[in-house]
């Protein structure tokens, strides 16, 4: 069984994506995620996104990063509701 617990930074990314989508009705870009969690490296933000996807917390339909979608089943457990891209 894979470990799907979130690190502090992964939780920050997930919360940022959920909040951004609620406010803007579109998923944030990697650049926006990096700025939103306070890191200057896009590769760091990308690594957190990939980790969240591997753990099943987010979905990336068609591998399009601008369409990052929090997994509704996991997010419901987390206590936040989210629409689908």
Secondary structure as UniProt FT lines:
FT   HELIX           8..24
FT   HELIX           30..37
FT   HELIX           42..54
FT   TURN            55..56
FT   STRAND          58..60
FT   HELIX           61..63
FT   HELIX           65..67
FT   STRAND          68..70
FT   HELIX           72..78
//
